[in-house]
Amino acid sequence: MSTKRPRDSSATERRAKEEAGCDALPNRLRRFANFAAACRHYGFPGSHQVGSYGPKGEGIVRTYSNGTPGKDLVLDGGDKFLYRLKDSTVRAQFEVNASRGRPVQVFRKVAAGVVELGSFDVDGFEAAGAGDAPETWGRTFVRFLRRREEEKPEERANLAGDHPGKRT
């Protein structure tokens, strides 16, 4: 028998409107056969297990989401990522990233292996709503935003009010 959980309509609406399937994101994403291959490619120290890794007190270097539906959310066409925090120790490491402006490389498991979502800044933390199953996955997300230098040149030009073909 299933148990009905109360739904937080804003969380449910957010997922329905914005969550992006990583397999359908633009081809700008680098793909790897598995996360061990991604770690070798970047020379990341430490384990190639799911989760976040970073030297103690230095912030997080990389985050790997196992792609469990509803746990971590890829939003706004891949430009925003909500990653479920495991505990206060991991949160403290992400706070180091935020205070020092250090990026985090974000990876996600997909059916065909692993995609590198890219380099993200820690933008803050947000509470998980009832529709985000906080009792199952945790009550807080770390909010990542794609680093601006990873945007396409034409998007940067449009943000600055310039024409993408204009030369200076």
N, CA, C and O atoms as a DFTB+ gen file, in Angstrom:
672 C
 N C O
     1  1       0.836      -1.174       0.000
     2  2       0.000       0.000       0.000
     3  2       0.882       1.237       0.000
     4  3       1.800       1.338       0.813
     5  1       0.623       2.167      -0.886
     6  2       1.439       3.379      -0.941
     7  2       0.936       4.409       0.059
     8  3      -0.247       4.469       0.394
     9  1       1.864       5.199       0.512
    10  2       1.535       6.263       1.443
    11  2       1.524       7.571       0.680
    12  3       2.475       7.889      -0.035
    13  1       0.451       8.328       0.829
    14  2       0.391       9.629       0.168
    15  2       1.125      10.639       1.018
    16  3       0.944      10.706       2.234
    17  1       1.960      11.429       0.353
    18  2       2.698      12.479       1.036
    19  2       2.081      13.819       0.665
    20  3       1.600      13.994      -0.455
    21  1       2.093      14.767       1.603
    22  2       1.617      16.103       1.225
    23  2       2.564      16.685       0.187
    24  3       3.775      16.473       0.252
    25  1       2.021      17.400      -0.747
    26  2       2.804      17.981      -1.827
    27  2       2.982      19.475      -1.599
    28  3       2.048      20.166      -1.194
    29  1       4.158      19.954      -1.854
    30  2       4.418      21.378      -1.878
    31  2       4.266      21.780      -3.329
    32  3       5.079      21.395      -4.169
    33  1       3.238      22.548      -3.634
    34  2       2.932      22.828      -5.037
    35  2       4.053      23.577      -5.738
    36  3       4.273      23.351      -6.928
    37  1       4.777      24.466      -5.047
    38  2       5.847      25.207      -5.719
    39  2       6.975      24.283      -6.137
    40  3       7.529      24.439      -7.225
    41  1       7.324      23.320      -5.288
    42  2       8.388      22.380      -5.649
    43  2       7.946      21.495      -6.809
    44  3       8.720      21.241      -7.732
    45  1       6.694      21.024      -6.760
    46  2       6.187      20.176      -7.827
    47  2       6.126      20.954      -9.133
    48  3       6.523      20.443     -10.180
    49  1       5.629      22.196      -9.078
    50  2       5.561      23.017     -10.282
    51  2       6.954      23.319     -10.815
    52  3       7.167      23.306     -12.027
    53  1       7.919      23.593      -9.914
    54  2       9.291      23.888     -10.344
    55  2       9.845      22.724     -11.148
    56  3      10.410      22.919     -12.224
    57  1       9.685      21.504     -10.623
    58  2      10.223      20.340     -11.327
    59  2       9.524      20.138     -12.657
    60  3      10.174      19.887     -13.672
    61  1       8.206      20.246     -12.658
    62  2       7.455      19.997     -13.882
    63  2       7.814      20.997     -14.975
    64  3       7.885      20.625     -16.147
    65  1       8.038      22.248     -14.616
    66  2       8.314      23.283     -15.605
    67  2       9.767      23.317     -16.046
    68  3      10.043      23.579     -17.217
    69  1      10.707      23.059     -15.136
    70  2      12.097      23.380     -15.410
    71  2      13.058      22.200     -15.485
    72  3      14.097      22.317     -16.134
    73  1      12.762      21.078     -14.855
    74  2      13.760      20.019     -14.777
    75  2      14.123      19.523     -16.160
    76  3      13.256      19.223     -16.981
    77  1      15.417      19.443     -16.401
    78  2      15.931      19.057     -17.713
    79  2      16.481      17.645     -17.662
    80  3      17.177      17.280     -16.714
    81  1      16.175      16.847     -18.676
    82  2      16.781      15.534     -18.800
    83  2      18.197      15.696     -19.329
    84  3      18.396      16.296     -20.385
    85  1      19.165      15.178     -18.624
    86  2      20.564      15.382     -19.013
    87  2      20.885      14.773     -20.371
    88  3      21.773      15.258     -21.071
    89  1      20.175      13.720     -20.750
    90  2      20.417      13.120     -22.061
    91  2      19.990      14.051     -23.185
    92  3      20.472      13.923     -24.311
    93  1      19.084      14.992     -22.890
    94  2      18.558      15.885     -23.915
    95  2      19.229      17.255     -23.914
    96  3      18.890      18.099     -24.744
    97  1      20.162      17.494     -23.014
    98  2      20.832      18.792     -22.968
    99  2      21.723      18.962     -24.186
   100  3      22.059      17.983     -24.852
   101  1      22.106      20.194     -24.481
   102  2      22.902      20.454     -25.699
   103  2      24.189      19.634     -25.759
   104  3      24.695      19.154     -24.745
   105  1      24.693      19.492     -26.969
   106  2      25.901      18.695     -27.202
   107  2      27.153      19.305     -26.606
   108  3      28.226      18.709     -26.705
   109  1      27.052      20.494     -25.981
   110  2      28.235      21.102     -25.368
   111  2      28.724      20.310     -24.167
   112  3      29.817      20.559     -23.660
   113  1      27.920      19.357     -23.709
   114  2      28.307      18.564     -22.549
   115  2      29.265      17.454     -22.950
   116  3      29.032      16.738     -23.924
   117  1      30.338      17.319     -22.195
   118  2      31.298      16.237     -22.422
   119  2      30.725      14.968     -21.795
   120  3      30.164      14.994     -20.699
   121  1      30.878      13.885     -22.498
   122  2      30.368      12.588     -22.016
   123  2      31.528      11.646     -21.759
   124  3      32.535      11.662     -22.466
   125  1      31.366      10.820     -20.726
   126  2      32.366       9.823     -20.359
   127  2      31.669       8.474     -20.210
   128  3      30.473       8.414     -19.924
   129  1      32.421       7.396     -20.403
   130  2      31.862       6.050     -20.258
   131  2      31.409       5.804     -18.822
   132  3      30.403       5.136     -18.586
   133  1      32.167       6.354     -17.858
   134  2      31.827       6.208     -16.447
   135  2      32.541       7.304     -15.663
   136  3      33.337       8.056     -16.226
   137  1      32.259       7.395     -14.368
   138  2      32.841       8.477     -13.587
   139  2      34.332       8.279     -13.345
   140  3      35.069       9.255     -13.207
   141  1      34.782       7.037     -13.293
   142  2      36.221       6.789     -13.152
   143  2      36.979       7.393     -14.339
   144  3      38.063       7.947     -14.158
   145  1      36.423       7.292     -15.545
   146  2      37.056       7.882     -16.732
   147  2      37.101       9.408     -16.622
   148  3      38.092      10.025     -17.012
   149  1      36.042      10.017     -16.095
   150  2      36.025      11.471     -15.909
   151  2      37.088      11.888     -14.893
   152  3      37.786      12.882     -15.095
   153  1      37.211      11.138     -13.812
   154  2      38.226      11.443     -12.788
   155  2      39.634      11.329     -13.359
   156  3      40.492      12.162     -13.064
   157  1      39.878      10.306     -14.171
   158  2      41.188      10.159     -14.814
   159  2      41.459      11.332     -15.747
   160  3      42.560      11.881     -15.763
   161  1      40.450      11.711     -16.523
   162  2      40.597      12.813     -17.473
   163  2      41.033      14.104     -16.774
   164  3      41.920      14.807     -17.258
   165  1      40.409      14.411     -15.639
   166  2      40.703      15.652     -14.918
   167  2      41.798      15.495     -13.869
   168  3      42.268      16.488     -13.314
   169  1      42.208      14.269     -13.592
   170  2      43.222      14.044     -12.570
   171  2      42.720      14.356     -11.169
   172  3      43.488      14.795     -10.313
   173  1      41.419      14.128     -10.933
   174  2      40.867      14.380      -9.606
   175  2      41.456      13.404      -8.600
   176  3      41.497      12.200      -8.854
   177  1      41.910      13.909      -7.466
   178  2      42.349      13.000      -6.406
   179  2      41.127      12.411      -5.707
   180  3      40.002      12.865      -5.918
   181  1      41.351      11.427      -4.899
   182  2      40.255      10.844      -4.119
   183  2      39.481       9.799      -4.893
   184  3      39.856       9.390      -5.992
   185  1      38.411       9.393      -4.290
   186  2      37.574       8.327      -4.801
   187  2      36.742       8.793      -5.997
   188  3      36.477       9.984      -6.157
   189  1      36.339       7.843      -6.826
   190  2      35.421       8.168      -7.916
   191  2      34.009       7.677      -7.589
   192  3      33.271       7.241      -8.473
   193  1      33.652       7.754      -6.326
   194  2      32.317       7.364      -5.892
   195  2      31.349       8.531      -6.055
   196  3      31.764       9.674      -6.250
   197  1      30.051       8.231      -5.971
   198  2      29.007       9.242      -6.000
   199  2      29.205      10.181      -4.827
   200  3      29.610       9.752      -3.746
   201  1      28.926      11.449      -5.030
   202  2      29.006      12.424      -3.955
   203  2      29.951      13.551      -4.305
   204  3      30.271      13.780      -5.471
   205  1      30.391      14.249      -3.280
   206  2      31.257      15.413      -3.452
   207  2      32.608      15.138      -2.834
   208  3      32.722      14.431      -1.832
   209  1      33.641      15.713      -3.451
   210  2      34.996      15.529      -2.942
   211  2      35.727      16.862      -2.943
   212  3      35.601      17.661      -3.871
   213  1      36.483      17.082      -1.895
   214  2      37.361      18.239      -1.822
   215  2      38.236      18.121      -0.589
   216  3      37.810      17.560       0.421
   217  1      39.459      18.645      -0.656
   218  2      40.347      18.603       0.510
   219  2      39.720      19.372       1.678
   220  3      39.155      20.448       1.483
   221  1      39.817      18.836       2.852
   222  2      39.197      19.436       4.033
   223  2      39.611      20.904       4.184
   224  3      40.797      21.235       4.164
   225  1      38.617      21.765       4.333
   226  2      38.855      23.182       4.522
   227  2      39.134      23.967       3.254
   228  3      39.292      25.187       3.306
   229  1      39.196      23.284       2.109
   230  2      39.516      23.945       0.840
   231  2      38.320      24.043      -0.102
   232  3      38.426      24.621      -1.184
   233  1      37.209      23.493       0.295
   234  2      36.028      23.494      -0.566
   235  2      35.918      22.213      -1.371
   236  3      36.766      21.324      -1.281
   237  1      34.866      22.137      -2.152
   238  2      34.580      20.957      -2.970
   239  2      35.171      21.165      -4.363
   240  3      35.045      22.244      -4.942
   241  1      35.811      20.139      -4.892
   242  2      36.413      20.190      -6.220
   243  2      35.429      19.683      -7.273
   244  3      35.287      20.269      -8.347
   245  1      34.747      18.570      -6.937
   246  2      33.822      17.967      -7.895
   247  2      32.650      17.348      -7.163
   248  3      32.753      16.921      -6.013
   249  1      31.520      17.315      -7.878
   250  2      30.301      16.698      -7.366
   251  2      29.779      15.748      -8.427
   252  3      29.749      16.076      -9.613
   253  1      29.371      14.568      -7.988
   254  2      28.835      13.554      -8.904
   255  2      27.478      13.100      -8.398
   256  3      27.372      12.507      -7.324
   257  1      26.447      13.378      -9.172
   258  2      25.079      12.984      -8.839
   259  2      24.773      11.663      -9.537
   260  3      25.045      11.502     -10.726
   261  1      24.206      10.724      -8.790
   262  2      23.909       9.420      -9.389
   263  2      22.648       9.417     -10.245
   264  3      22.284       8.380     -10.799
   265  1      21.984      10.550     -10.361
   266  2      20.833      10.649     -11.264
   267  2      19.564      10.036     -10.732
   268  3      18.620       9.847     -11.500
   269  1      19.492       9.714      -9.444
   270  2      18.260       9.182      -8.870
   271  2      17.146      10.198      -9.078
   272  3      17.286      11.344      -8.649
   273  1      16.048       9.818      -9.719
   274  2      14.972      10.773     -10.003
   275  2      14.485      11.485      -8.741
   276  3      14.169      10.848      -7.737
   277  1      14.431      12.823      -8.811
   278  2      13.920      13.626      -7.714
   279  2      14.917      14.006      -6.648
   280  3      14.640      14.891      -5.838
   281  1      16.075      13.362      -6.622
   282  2      17.048      13.665      -5.560
   283  2      17.768      14.984      -5.843
   284  3      17.692      15.913      -5.038
   285  1      18.447      15.072      -6.947
   286  2      19.146      16.281      -7.368
   287  2      18.451      16.765      -8.640
   288  3      17.994      15.954      -9.445
   289  1      18.370      18.088      -8.823
   290  2      17.579      18.626      -9.923
   291  2      18.427      19.469     -10.865
   292  3      19.141      20.373     -10.431
   293  1      18.344      19.168     -12.154
   294  2      18.986      19.961     -13.199
   295  2      17.887      20.853     -13.762
   296  3      16.891      20.362     -14.294
   297  1      18.074      22.176     -13.641
   298  2      17.026      23.128     -13.998
   299  2      17.520      24.134     -15.035
   300  3      18.712      24.197     -15.337
   301  1      16.604      24.903     -15.565
   302  2      16.907      25.998     -16.492
   303  2      17.832      25.565     -17.629
   304  3      18.816      26.238     -17.934
   305  1      17.504      24.449     -18.240
   306  2      18.284      23.978     -19.379
   307  2      19.712      23.597     -19.042
   308  3      20.580      23.603     -19.915
   309  1      19.965      23.265     -17.778
   310  2      21.305      22.855     -17.350
   311  2      22.129      23.981     -16.753
   312  3      23.282      23.762     -16.382
   313  1      21.570      25.183     -16.650
   314  2      22.321      26.317     -16.101
   315  2      22.195      26.437     -14.585
   316  3      22.925      27.205     -13.958
   317  1      21.287      25.692     -14.005
   318  2      21.100      25.686     -12.547
   319  2      21.029      24.234     -12.098
   320  3      20.414      23.399     -12.761
   321  1      21.652      23.944     -10.983
   322  2      21.670      22.581     -10.464
   323  2      21.441      22.631      -8.962
   324  3      22.149      23.336      -8.244
   325  1      20.455      21.886      -8.491
   326  2      20.190      21.771      -7.061
   327  2      20.672      20.397      -6.615
   328  3      20.177      19.364      -7.065
   329  1      21.641      20.414      -5.728
   330  2      22.284      19.181      -5.260
   331  2      21.938      18.982      -3.790
   332  3      22.139      19.876      -2.969
   333  1      21.420      17.808      -3.468
   334  2      20.970      17.526      -2.106
   335  2      22.162      17.367      -1.181
   336  3      23.066      16.573      -1.439
   337  1      22.151      18.133      -0.099
   338  2      23.234      18.055       0.881
   339  2      23.053      16.858       1.791
   340  3      21.951      16.551       2.245
   341  1      24.171      16.192       2.043
   342  2      24.159      15.006       2.889
   343  2      24.233      15.380       4.367
   344  3      23.513      14.817       5.191
   345  1      25.100      16.325       4.696
   346  2      25.286      16.675       6.110
   347  2      25.944      18.041       6.252
   348  3      26.284      18.678       5.255
   349  1      26.123      18.487       7.486
   350  2      26.678      19.821       7.752
   351  2      28.155      19.921       7.366
   352  3      28.632      21.015       7.061
   353  1      28.876      18.822       7.373
   354  2      30.291      18.842       6.976
   355  2      30.425      19.183       5.494
   356  3      31.274      19.985       5.106
   357  1      29.583      18.567       4.676
   358  2      29.606      18.847       3.237
   359  2      29.133      20.275       2.984
   360  3      29.676      20.970       2.125
   361  1      28.123      20.711       3.731
   362  2      27.655      22.096       3.579
   363  2      28.794      23.081       3.877
   364  3      28.976      24.059       3.152
   365  1      29.550      22.823       4.933
   366  2      30.664      23.708       5.292
   367  2      31.684      23.792       4.157
   368  3      32.233      24.863       3.895
   369  1      31.938      22.679       3.490
   370  2      32.864      22.683       2.351
   371  2      32.316      23.543       1.209
   372  3      33.062      24.301       0.589
   373  1      31.001      23.424       0.930
   374  2      30.399      24.251      -0.116
   375  2      30.406      25.728       0.280
   376  3      30.518      26.595      -0.587
   377  1      30.291      26.022       1.556
   378  2      30.368      27.410       2.017
   379  2      31.751      28.000       1.730
   380  3      31.875      29.193       1.453
   381  1      32.789      27.161       1.796
   382  2      34.142      27.614       1.431
   383  2      34.165      28.007      -0.046
   384  3      34.711      29.050      -0.406
   385  1      33.572      27.171      -0.897
   386  2      33.505      27.500      -2.331
   387  2      32.807      28.841      -2.542
   388  3      33.281      29.681      -3.308
   389  1      31.687      29.038      -1.865
   390  2      30.920      30.273      -2.041
   391  2      31.724      31.489      -1.586
   392  3      31.748      32.508      -2.276
   393  1      32.376      31.391      -0.445
   394  2      33.100      32.547       0.092
   395  2      34.366      32.870      -0.706
   396  3      34.773      34.029      -0.774
   397  1      34.980      31.869      -1.299
   398  2      36.221      32.087      -2.055
   399  2      36.010      32.168      -3.560
   400  3      36.956      32.402      -4.312
   401  1      34.770      31.975      -3.998
   402  2      34.482      32.036      -5.430
   403  2      35.084      30.882      -6.213
   404  3      35.383      31.025      -7.399
   405  1      35.262      29.745      -5.563
   406  2      35.850      28.576      -6.242
   407  2      34.764      27.758      -6.938
   408  3      33.732      27.444      -6.344
   409  1      35.007      27.419      -8.197
   410  2      34.015      26.641      -8.930
   411  2      34.032      25.167      -8.521
   412  3      34.990      24.675      -7.924
   413  1      32.946      24.487      -8.860
   414  2      32.807      23.044      -8.644
   415  2      32.492      22.420      -9.996
   416  3      31.593      22.886     -10.695
   417  1      33.227      21.361     -10.378
   418  2      32.895      20.603     -11.583
   419  2      31.765      19.654     -11.216
   420  3      31.867      18.899     -10.249
   421  1      30.687      19.695     -11.994
   422  2      29.494      18.904     -11.693
   423  2      29.297      17.849     -12.769
   424  3      29.346      18.138     -13.965
   425  1      29.073      16.622     -12.322
   426  2      28.861      15.465     -13.193
   427  2      27.557      14.790     -12.796
   428  3      27.124      14.875     -11.647
   429  1      26.933      14.116     -13.766
   430  2      25.686      13.400     -13.481
   431  2      25.657      12.097     -14.254
   432  3      26.022      12.045     -15.429
   433  1      25.221      11.055     -13.584
   434  2      25.059       9.746     -14.220
   435  2      23.843       9.793     -15.141
   436  3      22.790      10.314     -14.774
   437  1      24.005       9.243     -16.335
   438  2      22.914       9.106     -17.305
   439  2      22.935       7.671     -17.821
   440  3      23.849       6.907     -17.508
   441  1      21.942       7.312     -18.598
   442  2      21.839       5.938     -19.094
   443  2      23.088       5.484     -19.851
   444  3      23.497       4.328     -19.738
   445  1      23.694       6.390     -20.621
   446  2      24.843       6.015     -21.452
   447  2      26.186       6.308     -20.783
   448  3      27.209       6.324     -21.468
   449  1      26.215       6.535     -19.490
   450  2      27.478       6.808     -18.797
   451  2      27.376       7.981     -17.863
   452  3      26.567       7.984     -16.935
   453  1      28.210       8.997     -18.111
   454  2      28.276      10.178     -17.255
   455  2      28.400      11.413     -18.137
   456  3      29.141      11.406     -19.121
   457  1      27.672      12.480     -17.787
   458  2      27.854      13.755     -18.468
   459  2      28.476      14.746     -17.494
   460  3      28.174      14.755     -16.301
   461  1      29.338      15.565     -18.031
   462  2      29.905      16.669     -17.269
   463  2      28.992      17.861     -17.512
   464  3      28.946      18.396     -18.620
   465  1      28.268      18.276     -16.483
   466  2      27.374      19.422     -16.627
   467  2      28.160      20.714     -16.744
   468  3      27.675      21.690     -17.316
   469  1      29.377      20.726     -16.203
   470  2      30.235      21.885     -16.347
   471  2      30.745      22.425     -15.028
   472  3      30.686      21.765     -13.991
   473  1      31.250      23.651     -15.102
   474  2      31.824      24.337     -13.954
   475  2      30.767      25.286     -13.391
   476  3      30.225      26.125     -14.110
   477  1      30.485      25.142     -12.102
   478  2      29.413      25.905     -11.465
   479  2      29.926      26.657     -10.249
   480  3      30.864      26.230      -9.576
   481  1      29.281      27.797      -9.984
   482  2      29.518      28.539      -8.750
   483  2      28.463      28.140      -7.735
   484  3      27.322      27.854      -8.097
   485  1      28.844      28.121      -6.459
   486  2      27.881      27.893      -5.381
   487  2      27.172      29.218      -5.156
   488  3      27.797      30.212      -4.785
   489  1      25.859      29.227      -5.382
   490  2      25.062      30.444      -5.296
   491  2      24.329      30.566      -3.962
   492  3      23.800      31.630      -3.641
   493  1      24.295      29.493      -3.193
   494  2      23.605      29.517      -1.909
   495  2      22.981      28.176      -1.604
   496  3      23.337      27.149      -2.182
   497  1      22.043      28.215      -0.684
   498  2      21.368      27.004      -0.232
   499  2      19.875      27.268      -0.207
   500  3      19.444      28.396       0.033
   501  1      19.081      26.233      -0.454
   502  2      17.639      26.409      -0.369
   503  2      16.994      25.175       0.218
   504  3      17.452      24.047       0.039
   505  1      15.912      25.436       0.927
   506  2      15.181      24.353       1.580
   507  2      14.435      23.536       0.538
   508  3      13.913      24.071      -0.440
   509  1      14.396      22.241       0.766
   510  2      13.604      21.355      -0.083
   511  2      12.153      21.459       0.366
   512  3      11.862      21.433       1.562
   513  1      11.253      21.575      -0.589
   514  2       9.829      21.607      -0.274
   515  2       9.303      20.198      -0.065
   516  3      10.006      19.222      -0.325
   517  1       8.082      20.095       0.398
   518  2       7.474      18.782       0.644
   519  2       7.444      17.939      -0.629
   520  3       7.598      16.720      -0.560
   521  1       7.250      18.567      -1.791
   522  2       7.241      17.847      -3.063
   523  2       8.612      17.352      -3.484
   524  3       8.729      16.584      -4.440
   525  1       9.659      17.787      -2.774
   526  2      11.029      17.364      -3.058
   527  2      11.454      16.185      -2.186
   528  3      12.628      15.817      -2.180
   529  1      10.520      15.591      -1.452
   530  2      10.766      14.425      -0.589
   531  2      11.922      14.645       0.396
   532  3      12.880      13.872       0.399
   533  1      11.843      15.691       1.233
   534  2      12.940      15.955       2.173
   535  2      13.150      14.834       3.183
   536  3      14.265      14.640       3.668
   537  1      12.095      14.098       3.504
   538  2      12.236      12.998       4.464
   539  2      13.044      11.844       3.885
   540  3      13.596      11.035       4.631
   541  1      13.116      11.764       2.574
   542  2      13.879      10.703       1.914
   543  2      15.296      11.142       1.586
   544  3      16.248      10.408       1.851
   545  1      15.446      12.335       1.011
   546  2      16.730      12.749       0.455
   547  2      17.449      13.832       1.244
   548  3      18.631      14.080       1.003
   549  1      16.779      14.473       2.166
   550  2      17.407      15.553       2.932
   551  2      16.659      16.853       2.744
   552  3      15.925      17.020       1.770
   553  1      16.842      17.769       3.669
   554  2      16.049      18.984       3.730
   555  2      16.644      20.192       3.006
   556  3      15.970      21.212       2.861
   557  1      17.891      20.093       2.551
   558  2      18.545      21.268       1.968
   559  2      19.272      20.926       0.672
   560  3      19.903      19.877       0.546
   561  1      19.162      21.847      -0.288
   562  2      19.919      21.773      -1.530
   563  2      21.033      22.811      -1.487
   564  3      20.872      23.872      -0.883
   565  1      22.161      22.510      -2.125
   566  2      23.108      23.566      -2.472
   567  2      22.718      23.987      -3.883
   568  3      22.473      23.146      -4.747
   569  1      22.663      25.294      -4.106
   570  2      22.238      25.834      -5.394
   571  2      23.471      26.249      -6.197
   572  3      24.247      27.105      -5.773
   573  1      23.633      25.629      -7.355
   574  2      24.737      25.935      -8.267
   575  2      24.206      26.709      -9.464
   576  3      23.114      26.430      -9.960
   577  1      24.974      27.672      -9.920
   578  2      24.698      28.360     -11.183
   579  2      25.915      28.215     -12.086
   580  3      27.056      28.323     -11.636
   581  1      25.655      27.968     -13.364
   582  2      26.751      27.801     -14.328
   583  2      27.630      29.044     -14.318
   584  3      27.133      30.170     -14.278
   585  1      28.939      28.827     -14.355
   586  2      29.886      29.953     -14.406
   587  2      29.687      30.718     -15.704
   588  3      29.486      30.115     -16.759
   589  1      29.740      32.011     -15.633
   590  2      29.477      32.867     -16.804
   591  2      30.422      32.602     -17.955
   592  3      30.003      32.692     -19.109
   593  1      31.683      32.278     -17.694
   594  2      32.606      32.053     -18.812
   595  2      32.281      30.782     -19.589
   596  3      32.850      30.543     -20.654
   597  1      31.367      29.965     -19.063
   598  2      30.960      28.766     -19.794
   599  2      29.801      29.029     -20.739
   600  3      29.461      28.174     -21.556
   601  1      29.182      30.222     -20.634
   602  2      28.098      30.542     -21.546
   603  2      28.650      30.664     -22.962
   604  3      29.839      30.913     -23.162
   605  1      27.792      30.489     -23.911
   606  2      28.195      30.635     -25.305
   607  2      28.532      32.105     -25.569
   608  3      27.900      32.983     -24.982
   609  1      29.509      32.397     -26.433
   610  2      29.890      33.790     -26.711
   611  2      28.708      34.658     -27.124
   612  3      28.626      35.815     -26.710
   613  1      27.792      34.129     -27.929
   614  2      26.663      34.940     -28.369
   615  2      25.737      35.281     -27.208
   616  3      25.103      36.336     -27.219
   617  1      25.647      34.393     -26.187
   618  2      24.834      34.699     -25.014
   619  2      25.485      35.805     -24.205
   620  3      24.787      36.691     -23.712
   621  1      26.809      35.778     -24.053
   622  2      27.509      36.841     -23.326
   623  2      27.297      38.174     -24.032
   624  3      27.059      39.191     -23.382
   625  1      27.382      38.172     -25.366
   626  2      27.204      39.404     -26.119
   627  2      25.797      39.951     -25.912
   628  3      25.626      41.156     -25.724
   629  1      24.793      39.087     -25.944
   630  2      23.417      39.530     -25.757
   631  2      23.193      40.064     -24.353
   632  3      22.439      41.021     -24.176
   633  1      23.824      39.475     -23.355
   634  2      23.698      39.963     -21.989
   635  2      24.304      41.357     -21.865
   636  3      23.823      42.178     -21.084
   637  1      25.348      41.623     -22.626
   638  2      26.011      42.921     -22.575
   639  2      25.328      43.946     -23.471
   640  3      25.718      45.114     -23.483
   641  1      24.316      43.524     -24.217
   642  2      23.619      44.441     -25.112
   643  2      24.312      44.612     -26.448
   644  3      23.946      45.496     -27.222
   645  1      25.301      43.788     -26.733
   646  2      26.034      43.859     -27.994
   647  2      25.429      42.899     -28.996
   648  3      24.737      41.947     -28.634
   649  1      25.695      43.160     -30.238
   650  2      25.305      42.227     -31.294
   651  2      26.370      41.139     -31.343
   652  3      27.558      41.455     -31.282
   653  1      25.975      39.829     -31.453
   654  2      26.957      38.755     -31.430
   655  2      27.972      38.820     -32.545
   656  3      29.076      38.302     -32.375
   657  1      27.664      39.426     -33.673
   658  2      28.622      39.492     -34.767
   659  2      29.496      40.738     -34.738
   660  3      30.403      40.880     -35.558
   661  1      29.232      41.630     -33.811
   662  2      29.950      42.899     -33.733
   663  2      31.375      42.685     -33.247
   664  3      31.600      41.993     -32.254
   665  1      32.335      43.278     -33.944
   666  2      33.740      43.203     -33.544
   667  2      34.140      44.516     -32.908
   668  3      33.685      45.585     -33.316
   669  1      35.005      44.424     -31.893
   670  2      35.492      45.667     -31.268
   671  2      36.966      45.825     -31.475
   672  3      37.552      46.808     -31.021
